Amino acid sequence: MDWDEARAKSPSRQITVGEDLSGLSIEELKRRIETLKDEIVRVEAELERKVRHEAAASALFKSK
C-alpha cells in the first residue's frame, strides 16, 4: 500500500475555501473536487428554489 492509499482512508475533513492544498494527495484532491461539485449542485438548487419563491411572492403581492 502506498502513502496515497493509506491517507485516502482517513476520515473526511470539512472543506475550507482558500486553504493550502499542497499537503493533500491526488485522491484527496479528486474527492475534494467531487465534494465541491456536489455542493455547487446543492447550492444552485436552493438558489433556484428561492428565485421561484420570490417570483411567486412578487406575483401575489403585485399591485394592480
C-alpha positions in Angstrom: 0.0 0.0 0.0 1.4 3.4 -0.9 1.1 6.6 1.1 -1.8 8.0 -1.0 -3.9 4.8 -0.4 -3.2 5.0 3.3 -4.2 8.6 3.5 -7.3 8.1 1.3 -8.8 6.1 4.1 -8.7 8.9 6.6 -12.0 10.4 7.6 -13.5 13.2 5.6 -12.4 16.7 6.6 -14.5 19.8 6.2 -13.5 21.9 3.2 -12.3 25.4 3.8 -12.2 27.6 0.8 -8.7 29.1 0.3 -6.9 26.5 2.4 -3.4 25.3 1.5 -3.8 22.3 -0.8 -0.1 21.3 -1.0 -0.4 18.7 1.7 -3.3 16.8 0.0 -2.8 13.6 -2.0 -4.1 13.2 -5.5 -7.0 11.1 -4.3 -7.8 13.7 -1.6 -7.8 16.4 -4.3 -10.1 14.3 -6.5 -12.5 13.7 -3.6 -12.4 17.4 -2.8 -13.4 18.3 -6.4 -16.3 15.9 -6.3 -17.5 17.2 -2.9 -17.3 20.8 -4.2 -19.2 19.8 -7.4 -21.9 18.2 -5.3 -22.1 21.3 -3.1 -22.4 23.5 -6.2 -25.4 21.4 -7.4 -27.0 21.7 -3.9 -26.5 25.5 -3.8 -27.8 26.0 -7.3 -30.9 24.0 -6.4 -31.5 26.1 -3.3 -30.9 29.3 -5.3 -33.5 28.2 -7.9 -36.0 27.4 -5.2 -35.6 30.8 -3.6 -35.8 32.6 -7.0 -39.1 30.8 -7.7 -40.4 31.6 -4.3 -39.5 35.2 -4.7 -41.2 35.4 -8.1 -44.4 33.8 -6.6 -44.4 36.2 -3.7 -43.9 39.1 -6.1 -46.8 38.0 -8.3 -49.0 37.6 -5.3 -48.3 41.0 -3.8 -48.1 42.8 -7.1 -50.2 45.9 -7.0 -52.9 46.2 -9.7 
